[in-house]
Amino acid sequence: MASDLGCKIKSLRQSKRMTLDQLAEIARSSKSYIWALENREVPPQPSADKIFAIAAALGVTPEFLLTDRQAEPDDAVVDEAFYRRYKQMPPETKLRLRQILDAWDDQP
């Protein structure tokens, strides 16, 4: 039986139609490491950096991955993950996103 962390990672990865290779590449990890997290009853203990990278790749917060209160991410978790990603974007990318939102708001 996989750990709660492993079950969440696998479920999110599959719902996003990502392969182990794709998640590993985005999270800057190895395929075998992601597989071990998803499938081993006693998975390796990921560093904070690994948890943050995997969470970002899956569009959730690290807190969501590490707590057992929720099995599926809700809108608040997804919004928080987006905002954390947004805060790390270069200023020109933030400006473009704000312009897109402004244009979207102007539509009838």
VOKOL-611378 format. One line per field, with one value per atom (N, C-alpha, C, O, CB): atom name; x, y, z; residue in one letter. Coordinates in steps of 0.02 Angstrom, whole numbers, plus 50000, padded with zeros to 5 digits. Glycine has a CB too. Layout:
BEGIN
atome <- CA/...
X <- X/...
Y <- Y/...
Z <- Z/...
residu <- a/...
***
This chain:
BEGIN
atome <- N/CA/C/O/CB/N/CA/C/O/CB/N/CA/C/O/CB/N/CA/C/O/CB/N/CA/C/O/CB/N/CA/C/O/CB/N/CA/C/O/CB/N/CA/C/O/CB/N/CA/C/O/CB/N/CA/C/O/CB/N/CA/C/O/CB/N/CA/C/O/CB/N/CA/C/O/CB/N/CA/C/O/CB/N/CA/C/O/CB/N/CA/C/O/CB/N/CA/C/O/CB/N/CA/C/O/CB/N/CA/C/O/CB/N/CA/C/O/CB/N/CA/C/O/CB/N/CA/C/O/CB/N/CA/C/O/CB/N/CA/C/O/CB/N/CA/C/O/CB/N/CA/C/O/CB/N/CA/C/O/CB/N/CA/C/O/CB/N/CA/C/O/CB/N/CA/C/O/CB/N/CA/C/O/CB/N/CA/C/O/CB/N/CA/C/O/CB/N/CA/C/O/CB/N/CA/C/O/CB/N/CA/C/O/CB/N/CA/C/O/CB/N/CA/C/O/CB/N/CA/C/O/CB/N/CA/C/O/CB/N/CA/C/O/CB/N/CA/C/O/CB/N/CA/C/O/CB/N/CA/C/O/CB/N/CA/C/O/CB/N/CA/C/O/CB/N/CA/C/O/CB/N/CA/C/O/CB/N/CA/C/O/CB/N/CA/C/O/CB/N/CA/C/O/CB/N/CA/C/O/CB/N/CA/C/O/CB/N/CA/C/O/CB/N/CA/C/O/CB/N/CA/C/O/CB/N/CA/C/O/CB/N/CA/C/O/CB/N/CA/C/O/CB/N/CA/C/O/CB/N/CA/C/O/CB/N/CA/C/O/CB/N/CA/C/O/CB/N/CA/C/O/CB/N/CA/C/O/CB/N/CA/C/O/CB/N/CA/C/O/CB/N/CA/C/O/CB/N/CA/C/O/CB/N/CA/C/O/CB/N/CA/C/O/CB/N/CA/C/O/CB/N/CA/C/O/CB/N/CA/C/O/CB/N/CA/C/O/CB/N/CA/C/O/CB/N/CA/C/O/CB/N/CA/C/O/CB/N/CA/C/O/CB/N/CA/C/O/CB/N/CA/C/O/CB/N/CA/C/O/CB/N/CA/C/O/CB/N/CA/C/O/CB/N/CA/C/O/CB/N/CA/C/O/CB/N/CA/C/O/CB/N/CA/C/O/CB/N/CA/C/O/CB/N/CA/C/O/CB/N/CA/C/O/CB/N/CA/C/O/CB/N/CA/C/O/CB/N/CA/C/O/CB/N/CA/C/O/CB/N/CA/C/O/CB/N/CA/C/O/CB/N/CA/C/O/CB/N/CA/C/O/CB/N/CA/C/O/CB/N/CA/C/O/CB/N/CA/C/O/CB/N/CA/C/O/CB/N/CA/C/O/CB/N/CA/C/O/CB/N/CA/C/O/CB/N/CA/C/O/CB/N/CA/C/O/CB
X <- 50042/50000/50045/50089/49952/50034/50073/50054/50001/50062/50100/50087/50035/50018/50153/50008/49960/49992/49960/49936/50055/50090/50095/50081/50161/50114/50120/50054/50052/50148/50001/49935/49914/49886/49882/49927/49909/49950/49922/49921/50015/50057/50033/50025/50131/50023/50002/49934/49925/50000/49887/49820/49822/49791/49773/49858/49863/49899/49878/49900/49953/49991/49948/49947/50053/49911/49869/49811/49792/49842/49783/49727/49750/49711/49696/49814/49842/49872/49903/49896/49863/49888/49963/49988/49851/49998/50071/50101/50075/50097/50155/50192/50241/50253/50230/50268/50320/50378/50405/50344/50397/50453/50438/50482/50466/50378/50360/50362/50391/50291/50333/50334/50406/50426/50291/50444/50514/50553/50592/50547/50543/50579/50559/50602/50565/50494/50470/50493/50511/50393/50491/50509/50585/50608/50472/50623/50695/50715/50753/50727/50687/50700/50710/50713/50641/50714/50720/50654/50614/50778/50644/50584/50580/50526/50583/50636/50636/50619/50587/50704/50639/50623/50549/50518/50663/50519/50447/50409/50360/50426/50432/50399/50402/50352/50434/50459/50466/50419/50388/50539/50413/50367/50295/50257/50371/50277/50208/50191/50133/50196/50239/50222/50248/50218/50247/50299/50326/50285/50263/50399/50276/50240/50277/50247/50230/50343/50385/50428/50482/50430/50403/50438/50499/50507/50391/50543/50599/50571/50516/50647/50609/50588/50611/50670/50616/50565/50585/50604/50575/50529/50652/50671/50616/50571/50739/50620/50572/50575/50523/50585/50635/50642/50606/50574/50717/50612/50578/50502/50467/50600/50477/50405/50380/50329/50388/50417/50396/50396/50350/50443/50447/50451/50396/50366/50519/50381/50328/50260/50218/50329/50249/50186/50176/50121/50184/50228/50222/50207/50166/50287/50240/50228/50157/50129/50277/50127/50059/50006/49946/50053/50027/49979/49943/49886/49929/49978/49950/50001/50057/49929/49982/50029/50066/50041/49992/50126/50161/50120/50120/50229/50084/50043/49990/49976/50010/49961/49911/49942/49912/49881/50002/50034/50051/50048/50097/50068/50093/50040/50054/50144/49980/49928/49880/49873/49890/49847/49799/49727/49681/49811/49716/49648/49607/49547/49649/49639/49603/49632/49693/49606/49588/49610/49618/49659/49562/49578/49579/49588/49560/49513/49626/49635/49571/49536/49692/49556/49498/49521/49581/49459/49475/49492/49543/49587/49430/49539/49585/49657/49703/49564/49665/49732/49759/49817/49730/49719/49740/49756/49805/49686/49714/49725/49791/49829/49667/49803/49865/49926/49976/49863/49922/49977/49990/50048/49963/49936/49944/49976/50021/49876/49953/49980/50054/50092/49941/50074/50145/50186/50241/50155/50159/50194/50197/50249/50158/50143/50139/50192/50226/50069/50199/50247/50319/50360/50242/50334/50402/50414/50470/50416/50363/50370/50408/50407/50301/50441/50474/50422/50365/50518/50442/50394/50358/50299/50430/50393/50360/50306/50256/50412/50315/50264/50203/50146/50292/50216/50161/50120/50059/50188/50155/50122/50077/50020/50173/50102/50063/50001/49947/50106/50008/49950/49899/49839/49972/49921/49874/49838/49779/49910/49874/49843/49791/49738/49897/49805/49757/49694/49638/49788/49703/49645/49605/49544/49667/49640/49605/49565/49507/49656/49594/49558/49498/49445/49606/49507/49453/49395/49336/49478/49412/49361/49322/49264/49392/49355/49323/49273/49234/49375/49274/49229/49159/49150/49254/49109/49038/49018/48961/48991
Y <- 49941/50000/50062/50068/50000/50107/50167/50216/50211/50200/50262/50313/50363/50365/50350/50403/50456/50504/50525/50494/50522/50567/50536/50569/50583/50473/50438/50434/50443/50369/50419/50414/50482/50484/50391/50536/50602/50619/50643/50656/50607/50623/50584/50612/50607/50519/50477/50498/50501/50404/50511/50531/50597/50602/50537/50646/50710/50703/50731/50761/50665/50655/50623/50645/50612/50572/50538/50581/50579/50473/50621/50665/50718/50743/50698/50735/50784/50750/50782/50827/50685/50644/50653/50658/50662/50654/50660/50590/50550/50709/50578/50516/50527/50583/50493/50472/50478/50519/50561/50408/50507/50544/50619/50659/50518/50637/50708/50742/50796/50716/50710/50739/50744/50795/50697/50692/50692/50749/50783/50625/50760/50813/50882/50924/50809/50893/50959/50971/51027/50963/50919/50926/50918/50918/50873/50913/50906/50848/50856/50971/50790/50730/50672/50682/50715/50612/50553/50515/50519/50507/50479/50438/50387/50375/50402/50356/50305/50335/50303/50270/50397/50430/50444/50432/50496/50470/50483/50417/50414/50519/50365/50299/50276/50250/50247/50284/50262/50302/50273/50271/50367/50407/50383/50378/50481/50367/50346/50276/50263/50351/50231/50161/50125/50075/50125/50149/50115/50129/50185/50135/50077/50085/50133/50174/50017/50128/50175/50210/50187/50138/50267/50302/50339/50348/50352/50360/50402/50467/50488/50418/50496/50559/50617/50634/50565/50647/50701/50765/50780/50716/50800/50864/50915/50904/50889/50971/51025/51048/51062/51084/51053/51074/51026/51048/51078/50961/50912/50919/50917/50840/50926/50934/50996/50994/50938/51052/51114/51104/51127/51171/51071/51061/51015/51029/51031/50962/50915/50950/50944/50851/50986/51023/51073/51077/51058/51111/51161/51127/51151/51202/51071/51035/51009/51004/50977/50993/50965/51019/51004/50913/51081/51136/51136/51157/51133/51113/51114/51144/51160/51042/51153/51178/51121/51065/51222/51134/51083/51060/51001/51108/51107/51089/51037/50992/51152/51044/50995/50925/50876/51015/50921/50856/50825/50764/50862/50866/50841/50829/50797/50887/50854/50844/50790/50777/50910/50759/50707/50730/50689/50645/50795/50820/50816/50804/50892/50824/50825/50772/50764/50895/50736/50688/50720/50699/50628/50771/50806/50881/50908/50793/50914/50987/51025/51010/51013/51074/51116/51180/51189/51132/51225/51287/51328/51359/51328/51329/51369/51344/51383/51367/51278/51249/51267/51287/51172/51260/51275/51349/51368/51254/51392/51464/51482/51523/51502/51454/51469/51446/51481/51435/51388/51363/51410/51424/51292/51434/51481/51546/51573/51495/51572/51634/51628/51674/51657/51572/51562/51560/51588/51496/51528/51527/51596/51616/51478/51633/51702/51746/51785/51731/51741/51783/51772/51817/51769/51714/51699/51717/51711/51626/51740/51757/51822/51865/51762/51829/51893/51949/51935/51887/52011/52067/52073/52089/52132/52059/52066/52013/52026/52060/51954/51902/51921/51912/51834/51948/51971/52025/52025/51997/52072/52125/52097/52119/52174/52049/52019/51985/51990/51969/51949/51915/51966/51956/51871/52020/52072/52103/52118/52127/52113/52141/52093/52115/52156/52030/51980/51982/51982/51909/51984/51987/52051/52049/51982/52107/52170/52167/52189/52228/52139/52132/52086/52097/52106/52034/51986/52020/52009/51925/52061/52097/52147/52161/52133/52174/52224/52195/52231/52262/52128/52096/52092/52081/52026/52099/52096/52027/52017/52120
Z <- 50000/50000/50000/50042/50061/49954/49949/50005/50035/49880/50018/50069/50044/49985/50087/50091/50072/50022/49973/50134/50035/49989/49920/49870/50016/49917/49853/49816/49755/49864/49853/49821/49792/49737/49872/49828/49803/49740/49691/49857/49743/49685/49624/49570/49700/49633/49577/49549/49488/49598/49593/49572/49533/49480/49632/49559/49525/49458/49407/49568/49458/49396/49343/49285/49409/49361/49313/49290/49232/49343/49335/49315/49266/49226/49377/49269/49222/49161/49118/49257/49157/49101/49090/49034/49037/49147/49145/49155/49194/49199/49121/49133/49190/49211/49068/49216/49267/49241/49277/49289/49178/49148/49146/49162/49077/49127/49122/49190/49197/49091/49240/49307/49332/49361/49356/49322/49345/49312/49346/49330/49248/49213/49240/49254/49138/49246/49270/49342/49360/49265/49383/49454/49465/49523/49496/49412/49416/49462/49510/49442/49446/49485/49436/49376/49534/49463/49419/49418/49464/49442/49364/49357/49413/49441/49288/49430/49483/49551/49593/49486/49563/49626/49631/49683/49634/49577/49577/49585/49622/49511/49550/49556/49629/49655/49510/49662/49732/49777/49822/49756/49765/49805/49796/49845/49786/49735/49720/49743/49762/49646/49744/49751/49814/49835/49694/49844/49902/49965/49976/49914/50005/50068/50114/50148/50102/50114/50151/50098/50080/50206/50074/50020/50047/50107/49985/50001/50023/50054/50037/49964/50098/50129/50086/50086/50202/50048/50003/50041/50093/49954/50013/50043/50030/49989/50013/50064/50053/49981/49950/50102/49953/49883/49836/49789/49865/49848/49806/49811/49761/49825/49873/49883/49847/49813/49958/49853/49819/49744/49710/49839/49717/49644/49619/49567/49626/49655/49635/49640/49595/49679/49694/49703/49647/49618/49772/49631/49577/49511/49472/49572/49497/49435/49430/49375/49429/49487/49488/49499/49497/49542/49511/49519/49585/49590/49465/49638/49705/49752/49732/49728/49814/49864/49898/49901/49917/49923/49962/50022/50040/49985/50053/50111/50093/50133/50140/50034/50012/50008/50030/49945/49979/49972/50040/50048/49930/50088/50152/50205/50256/50178/50195/50245/50222/50162/50260/50269/50251/50259/50258/50295/50265/50273/50209/50212/50297/50152/50088/50042/50037/50055/50008/49959/49890/49850/49955/49877/49813/49825/49873/49772/49783/49793/49778/49729/49750/49820/49806/49772/49759/49871/49757/49722/49761/49730/49710/49826/49867/49859/49855/49941/49856/49848/49779/49773/49857/49728/49660/49652/49620/49609/49682/49679/49714/49688/49711/49771/49809/49769/49767/49878/49737/49696/49638/49621/49671/49606/49551/49574/49542/49518/49631/49657/49674/49661/49718/49703/49718/49654/49651/49758/49603/49538/49508/49482/49490/49513/49487/49520/49486/49497/49585/49622/49598/49606/49696/49571/49549/49475/49451/49559/49441/49370/49362/49406/49336/49304/49290/49282/49263/49226/49295/49292/49224/49223/49306/49169/49104/49094/49061/49048/49122/49117/49160/49139/49140/49220/49263/49227/49229/49330/49195/49159/49104/49096/49129/49065/49012/49039/49010/48972/49095/49125/49149/49139/49183/49179/49201/49141/49145/49242/49086/49026/48998/48976/48973/48999/48975/49019/48993/48977/49085/49130/49120/49122/49202/49110/49098/49034/49032/49094/48981/48917/48925/48896/48863/48963/48975/49012/48996/49014/49062/49100/49057/49071/49158/49006/48963/48913/48883/48925/48906/48858/48887/48947/48838/48843/48867/48889/48911/48813
residu <- m/m/m/m/m/a/a/a/a/a/s/s/s/s/s/d/d/d/d/d/l/l/l/l/l/g/g/g/g/g/c/c/c/c/c/k/k/k/k/k/i/i/i/i/i/k/k/k/k/k/s/s/s/s/s/l/l/l/l/l/r/r/r/r/r/q/q/q/q/q/s/s/s/s/s/k/k/k/k/k/r/r/r/r/r/m/m/m/m/m/t/t/t/t/t/l/l/l/l/l/d/d/d/d/d/q/q/q/q/q/l/l/l/l/l/a/a/a/a/a/e/e/e/e/e/i/i/i/i/i/a/a/a/a/a/r/r/r/r/r/s/s/s/s/s/s/s/s/s/s/k/k/k/k/k/s/s/s/s/s/y/y/y/y/y/i/i/i/i/i/w/w/w/w/w/a/a/a/a/a/l/l/l/l/l/e/e/e/e/e/n/n/n/n/n/r/r/r/r/r/e/e/e/e/e/v/v/v/v/v/p/p/p/p/p/p/p/p/p/p/q/q/q/q/q/p/p/p/p/p/s/s/s/s/s/a/a/a/a/a/d/d/d/d/d/k/k/k/k/k/i/i/i/i/i/f/f/f/f/f/a/a/a/a/a/i/i/i/i/i/a/a/a/a/a/a/a/a/a/a/a/a/a/a/a/l/l/l/l/l/g/g/g/g/g/v/v/v/v/v/t/t/t/t/t/p/p/p/p/p/e/e/e/e/e/f/f/f/f/f/l/l/l/l/l/l/l/l/l/l/t/t/t/t/t/d/d/d/d/d/r/r/r/r/r/q/q/q/q/q/a/a/a/a/a/e/e/e/e/e/p/p/p/p/p/d/d/d/d/d/d/d/d/d/d/a/a/a/a/a/v/v/v/v/v/v/v/v/v/v/d/d/d/d/d/e/e/e/e/e/a/a/a/a/a/f/f/f/f/f/y/y/y/y/y/r/r/r/r/r/r/r/r/r/r/y/y/y/y/y/k/k/k/k/k/q/q/q/q/q/m/m/m/m/m/p/p/p/p/p/p/p/p/p/p/e/e/e/e/e/t/t/t/t/t/k/k/k/k/k/l/l/l/l/l/r/r/r/r/r/l/l/l/l/l/r/r/r/r/r/q/q/q/q/q/i/i/i/i/i/l/l/l/l/l/d/d/d/d/d/a/a/a/a/a/w/w/w/w/w/d/d/d/d/d/d/d/d/d/d/q/q/q/q/q/p/p/p/p/p
***
